[in-house]
Amino acid sequence: MTELSLATARSYDDPLDDQASFPLETGECEASDLIVDYLESIGIEYAFGIPGGAVEPLYNAFARSERRGGLRSIVARHENGAAFMADGYARATGKIGVCVTTSGPGATNIITGVACAYDNSVPMLVITGQPALPSFGRRSFQESGCTGINIVAMLRHCTGYNSLVSHSDQLETKLANALMRAYQLHKPAHLSIPVDVMRSAVRGGPRAYDLPSLMKRPSLVDDLSVRELCDEIRQARKIVFLIGGGCVEAAQQIMELVKLTGALFVTAPDGKGLINPRHRAYRGVFGFGGHRSADEVLLDQPDMLIAIGTSMGEWSSGAWSEAILNDRLIHIDSSEESLARTPMARLHVQGRILSICERLIDILRASGHQPLPPAGKAAATLLAPEILYEGLEASFSDATPIKPQRLMRELSIRCPEHTQFLAETGNSMTWALHFLEIKDRRGTKRREVHIGEKKRRSLPGWLRITMDFCPMGWALGAAVGVARGNPDRPVVCISGDGSYLMNGQEITVAASEKLCVLYIILNDAALGMVKHGQILTGAEQTAFQLPQVDYRLMAESMGIPGHVVHGPEDLDKIDFAAIFRRQGPTLLDVRIDGTEIPPMNVRIKTLAPS
């Protein structure tokens, strides 16, 4: 029987410790005000969505809250964009992202964004409206209940909690359950609420549930498995860590383990933003958009590969490469679902990743552990750029149109130290994963800054992407949520022209909110990943063409400054310092060399005919 112990997380401040509660007066109030009060009690500052008749009472409550300095609504341009904004806000702050839609098409429009959050383990509360209960089954306008287009049934497969609130007496309990499940499971939770239930009177006064206390994440540690792992570490000479996106709260502790064990480390694509790419023990990204150096260190037969916080899907496992999926693998994760994908592993360690890492550090230090001398290629020396990057010479090319590699290098140099990058699905993500860096930072420690009377915490993560489900347009909305959650840090959103044509209207939300977001459009008049995928797999060259659009003119028509970049010399004409001082977005229409082939071999491996 496995022994479990509770460990106190010493180095992580729970975001729920930061609260700005506005308790209701005693007496009666509308159910919608109760919803807002609960959200404020756990520090939620914004709800993203689009209003409509079925959610009008909730928007009335948002307006009352905003007048007293509480939670405020942010109007997206499309419901899917609202979900992406909530996703970005959650990733940046560690809080629950909240998105709201009206019934019918408003609710169905949001499904892709909810599915993306589900697949990427992002906590989210989704509230959809419904017509009044007495009208169910009578062909009411935009009905999406069980007798119409059933949105509760549609969202069943991409939520961790999903329910119709059919009576005001259910609201408080179901709302508490939804928030607790979203936060503890790191999944979206959905409540569909009829408009008459939102308007109904409920008791005011103290909330029935103390959510800030109930939503603390338990710090469970499988102590027997941790001690077994320590024994394995003591005997190993060549250890490699694989760091995934699930390590966000434990990035510092994992770097301490790398030091204590004398290990090298690689990252999954979604883990790159958690580390300093200039670390001496870093060997690159493994998987989609990755580096040959990462493949080589894994093929060098390490004694032990410790994978932490990664789902082991197609992109993070190098298309299920045997270099990872073998009996030398130790898999650490909080998710049973992720661990189930590695039945070949030597050892599974399940629990809160931060607590496991802290326990490992304590045991290794107490035992006076000294790493064995490295063997083979395992020496932790700084990797030369020409070894890490493929096609490095293109990063220095002065050619026009500008090479995507050169653009990534210029962004790495010109953007401020604490820039938050988001890379859109497609070639934008591939170029960013392979070539984008950051100005030298000495760590990825969570920053804490004060804005007025509020204290904000910023989760580590200088590069954010979405994995596995990967909808186009995600980063364009998520950039708004990230910037709204951490307004003291500049945001750069890197997108292809195909994605921008899908969701580019969300840039006007950044303008309305006066958010410092630099939108960079890789403009090659093509669906780039489709085009290059067809070339690399020998498929027909078809259906990838897009019109040549001047995105600067589009931005300027919205009152947003824009620039066209043809070659590297055009970047010298742009005042980046002024862009990052501006209270509002800026757009760069970058006419890239579309003949450059992105490093997407992992994807081609699964697409190519067998």
N, C-alpha and C positions, 0 to 999 in steps of 0.2 A: 504494500500500500504506500503510495507516494505521500510524503510528509510535506505539508504546506505551512509556511510561516508568514506572518504579516511583517513587512518591513516599512519603516518610515522613509519616505522620499525626502532626502535632505537637500537636494540641489535643485528642486523643481518647485516653483510657486504655482499652485493651481490657479488658472485664470478666474475661477469662481470666487477667489478671495477679493477680487476687485469688483465691488458692487455699487450700484447707484440706485437704490430702491426708493420708490415713492409710494408708501402704503396708502391704501384706500381709506376713506373715512368710514366710520361705522354706519350701518344702515344698509340700504339697497343701492345697487348700481347695475349698469348693463353688463351682460356677460363679456362683451368685447373689452370693457375696461379691466375686467378681471384677467383676461388674457395678457393685456399690456402690462399689468402690474406684476404678473409672474415673470414675464420676460425681463422687465427692469430689475427684478430681485436677483437675477443671475447675471446682471451686468450687460445685457444686450442693449446696444445703442441704436441699431438700425434694422429696419425690415425692408427688404427689396421686393418690389412687385409692381403690378398694374391694377388700379382700382376698377371696380365695376359694381353693378347694382347688388349682386349677391354678397359682396364684402363691404358694402357701404358703412355698416355700423362699426366695423373694425377700423376703417379709415377715419371715421369720426373720432374714435378713441385715440388713434395715432395723433390726430390734430390736437386733441386736448392734452395729450402727453407732451407734444412738442412745445406747446405754449408754456408749460411749467418747467421746461428744460430737460424733459425725459426722452424716451425713445422717439425716433423720428423715422418716417417712411421716406424711401428713395424710389422714385418712379423710373423703372426700366423702360426700354423701348419695345421689348418683346419678352414674353414670360420666360422663355428659355434663357434670355440674358439675365433675368432676375435670379434664376437658379444659379447661373454661373457666378453672379456677383456675391450671392450668399456663400457659395463654395469658396471664393477667394477670401472673403471676410473671415470665414472659419479657419482657413489655412493660416492666415496671417496672425490671428489673435488667439487661437485655441478655444474660442467660444463657439456656440452653436450659431450657424448661419440661418437666418429666417427669411423665407420668401412666401409671398401671398399672391394668389390669383383668384379671379372670379370663376364662376362655374362654366361648364361646357368647354368651348374652345380655349378659353384661358387656362383651364386645368389641363387639357390634353397638350397644349403647347409646352408645358413645363416638364413633361415626362423625360425627355432626353437629358436635361440638366440634373434631374433627380437620379436617373440611372447612372450618370457619370459620377455623382457624389457617392452613390452606393458602391460602385465598383472601385472607387478610390478611397473608401473609408473616411468620408468627410461627414461630421455631425451636422445635421440640418433639420430644421422644423419647417414643414411645408403645410401651409394652411390654404385649403381651397374652399370656396363658397358653394352654396347650394340654394336653389329656390326654397321658399317656405315649405315646411313639411306637409301641410294640407294639400299642396298642389302636386305632390309626387304622384306619378302615374297618370297625370291629366295632360300630358304633352306641354308642360310649362316651358317657358323660354329658357334655353340653354340648360335644361335639366341634365345632371350628370350623376344622379343617384342610381339605386338598384333598378329602377323602372325606366331609366334613360340610358345615356352613354355612361356606363358605370365606371367612374374615375377611381373609386375605391378598389374595384377589382383590377383595374389597369395598373395601379401602383403597388399591388400586393407583392410583386416579384422584385421590386427595387426599393423596398423600405424595411426598416427593422421594426417599425410599429406603424399600424395602418388602421384607421377606424373612422366611422361616421358617428358624429355626436348627435344623437337623435332626441336628446332632452337636456334642458339646462342643468338638471341635477347631475348629469354625467360629466359636465364640462371640466370641473376642477380636477377630478380624478384622472380623466383621460388626458388632459393637458399635462399634468404632472408625470403620468406614465410615459407620454410621448417625449418629453424633455429628458427624462432620466434615461430612456432607451437610446435616444439620439446621442447623448453625451457618453454613456458608458459603452455602447456598442460601436461608436464612431460610424453611424449609419444615419441616413435620413429617416425621419418619422413624419407621418402624414395624418392630419386631422381634416376631415371634410365636415364643414359646419353650416347647416341651413341658416338662412338670413334671419328667420324668426327666432332661432335659438340664440344668435348673436345679440339680438335686440332684447331678449328676455331679461327680467330682473333677477338678480342673484344677490345673496347677502353680501354686504360690504364688510369692512373690518379686517382683522388679521387673516392672512392666508392660512388655509387649513394645513398646508404642508410646508416644511422648511426645506425648500429645494437646494439652497446652497450647501446645506449639510448632507442631504441625501445624494447629491451628485458628485461627491468626492470620489475620485477613482481609487479603488482598493489597490494596495501595493503588495499583491500576492507574489510570493517567490516559491518555486519548487526547490526547496533547499537540498534535497537528495540529488536531484539532477544537476544543480549548480556545483555541488561538491564533486560529483562525478566528472563534470566538465573541467574543474580545477585540476583533478588528477591527470586528465588527458593533456591539459596545457603544460603541466610540469614535465611531461615526457616528450613533448614535441619540439623539434628544432626549426621546422619551417611551418609557420602559421600564416594564413591569409584570411583577412576579414573581408566579407562582402556586405556593404552597408546599403540598406534600402531606405525608402522614404518613410517607413514606419518608425525610424529612429529619431524623429524630430526632437523629442524632449530629452534624449540621451546622447546627443552628438558629442558633448564634451567628455562624458564618461567613456564612450567608445574610443575616443582619441587617447584617453588615459590607459585603457586596456591595450591599445596598440603599442604604446610606450612600454608598459609593464611586461608585455610578452615578446617584444622585439619583432613584431609582426609587420608584414606589408598589408596594404588594404586597397581594394578596388570598390567602386560603387555600382549599384544598379542605376539605371538612368534617372530615376526619381530621387536617388540619394546624393547626386553630385552637388546639389545646392546646399547640403548640410556640412560640407567639408571645405577646407582650404586646398585648392588644387596645387598649391606650391609646397605642400607638406612633403618631407623627404621620403616618407614611406608610401606615398600615393602612387598607384600604377594605372590610373585611368578608369574610365567607365567600361563596365562589362555589359554586353548586350546591345540593344538598339542604339545606333549612333556612337558606338564605343570605340575603344582603342586597341590596337594590336598588342600593346604592352600588357593590357589586362588579360587578354587571351594567353599570352606567353607565361605570365606568372602563375596562372591556374594550371596550365599544361606542364609546368615544371615540377609536378608531383609533390605538392605540399603535403606535410604529414596531416594537416588538419585545415579544413576550410570552415570558418565560422560565419554563417550567413545570418544577418540580424535584420528583422523588420522588412522582409521582402516577400512578396506573394509567390514568387517563382513562376510567374506567368511567362508568356512567350518572350516579351522584351527584356525582362529582368534575368531570365535564365539563359540568354543567348540561344533562343529557340530550343530550349530543353537540352542544352549541351551536356554531354557526359563529363565535361571538365568540371561541372558543378554537381550534377546529380549522380553522385557515387557514394561509396561507403566511407569516404573521408569527411563527409559533410556533417557539421553540427548546425542545426537550425534552431534559432531563438526567435520566438514570435509570441504575440498575445493572442493570435487568431488560430483557432483549431482548423479553420478552412485552409489557411496558408500551410500549416504543418501537414495537413493531409496530402499535399502535393509532393511531399518528399518522404515517401515510405522507405526509400533506400538509405536514408540518413543513419549515421552511426548513433546519433543521440538527438532527441527533441527536448528543448527546454521551454516550457510555456509559462507565461506570466507577463506582468508589466515590465517592459524592456528596461526602463530606467532602474527599477528596483533590482532586476537581475544583474545589471551591469555594476551597480553599487555593491551588491553582495559579492560579486566576483572580485572586485577591487579590494574589498575588505579582507577576503580570505587569502588572496595572493600576497597582499602586503603583510598580513599577520604571519604568514609562513616564511617571510623573507625571500620570496621567489625571485630568482635571477634568471632571465631568459638564457637558453643555451646559445652558443655561437651559431649564427646563421649558416646555412649550407646552400650550395647551388647558387641560384640567382637571387637569393633572399636578402642580400645586404641592403640596408635601408639608406641608399644614397639617392640624392636628388636626380630625377630622371631628366635627361636633356630633352628639350622641346622637339628636336628632330626625330627622337625615338617615340615620343608620346603621340605626336600628330601625324596623320597621313596627309600628304599634299601640303606640307608646311610652306613650301615656296609660294603657293598661291596667297598666303596670308600677307606677303610682302609685295604682291604684284601691284604695279601702278596702272594696270590696264583699265580701259573703259570699254564696255560697262564694268562696273566694279565686281570683283570676285566676292561671293558670299563669305569665303574664308577671310578676306581682307576686312570686310565689314565687321565680322565678329571680333577681329583683333582690335579694330578701331573702337568699338563699343567697350571692350575690356579696358582700354586706356582712357577713354574720354568720359566715362560715366563715374559719378561719385562713388566713394568707397562703400557706402551703405545702400547702394541701389538694389532694389528688388526687381529681378528679371522674371518675366513670364514668357515661355516659348510655346507658340501655338502648335497644334497637331499638324504634322506634315514635314516638309523639308526644313521649315524654320526650326523645329525642334531638333532635327538631326544636326544641322549646322551648329546650333547652340550647345548641344551636348558634347560635340566633338571639339569645338574651337573656343567657345566663350569662356573667359576667365573673369576674375575680379581683381581690383587693386589689392595689393598685399594686405591681408588682415592677419592678426595673430591668433584668431580663434573665431568660433561661431557662437560665442556666448549670447544668450538672450539679452537684448538691450532693454533698459527701462528708462523711460523719459517722462518728464512732467510737462503737461500742457494745461495751463491754467491751474485749476484745482484737481484735474483728473490725472491719474497715474496710468500710463499705458505700458503694456508689455508686448514686445515684438518677438514672435517665435523665430528661431533660427531658420534660415532658408533664403539664400541669395538668388537661387534659380528654382522656379516652380514649373512643373509640367503636369500633365495628366496622363495616366497610364491605362493600358488595356482597352477601356471603352473608347476613349479618345475622340470625342466629337469635335468637328471643326467649329471654330468660333468661341471655344471655351475661354481662351486667354483674353479675348477682347472684353468680355464681361467680367471675368475674374480679376482683371487688372483694376477695375473700379472698386471691387470689394476689398482687394488688398490695400489699395490706396486709402480707402475710407477707413479701414481698420487701423492703419499705421500712417497717418497723414504727415508725419515728420520725415518719412523716408521717400525719396523719389522712386517711381515705378517706370520700368521700361517693358513694353509689350512688343514682342517680335512676332509678326504674323505674315503669312503669305497672302497674295492678292485674292486667292480663292476663298480663304476664310474671311477676309475682310468684306468681300461682297456678300457673305452670308450674314455677318453680325456686326458690321462696321458702324451701324447706327448707334451702338452703345457708346461711342466716343462722345456723343452729345450729353450723356449722363455725366461723364468726367468734366465736361465744360460747365454744366449746370451746377455741379458740386465744387467747382474750382479746384480740381485735383491735379497735382503735378504728375501727369502720365505722359511719357513719350511713346507714341505709337509708331512703330517702324514697319513699313510694308515692303516685303521682298517682292518686287514687281517684275515678273517675267512673262506676264500674259498667259499663264498656264497653271493648271493643277499640277504642280511640280512633282509631287511624289507619284502621282498617276503616270505622268510622262516618263519619268526615269524608271519607274517600275516596269513599264512596258518595254523600254529599251533593254533593261538588264535581264528580263525574262524572255525576250524574243517574241513578245506579244504584238498584236496589231497596234500601230501608232494612231490612236483615235480618241476622240471625245475628251481631250485634255485642254483644248484651246480655250482661252478666255479673251475678251476684248481688251485692247490696250486702253487703259483708263488713267487719266491724270488725277490721282488721289489727293494731290495738293489742292486742286480746284474744288474737289468735293469738300475737303476740310474747310477751306476758306469760305465756302458757301454757308457753312455752319458757324462762322465766326471764330474758327480755330486756325492759328497760324500753321503754315505748312511749307516744306522745302522739297525740291526735287534733287536727288543725288544721282548723277550719272557715273562719276568716277571719284577716286579718292580725293582729288583736289577740291571737289565740292564740299566735302566734310570740313575742310579747313576754313571755308567761308561761313560756317554755322557757329554761332555763339552758344555752345553747349551750356556754359555756366548760366547764361540768361534763361535758357530753356528750363534748367533745373531750379531756377529761382521763381519761375512763373507760377502763378496760382491759376492753373488751368492746363489742358492738354496741348501737345504739339504733335504734328504728324510729319514724318519723313517718308516720302515716296522714293524708294531706292530701286533704281533700274539695274537689277543684278544680271550677271552673266548666266543665263539659263542653261548653258551647255555644261556647266560644272556639275559633275555627278556627286551627289551627297553620299556620305558613308552609311548606307542603309542595307548592308549585306545581311544582317540578321533577318530583316523583313523579306528580302529576296529569297532567303533559304526556305521560307515557308510558302512563298508564292510560286516558286519555280516548279515546273512539271517534274515529277519524280522519274 
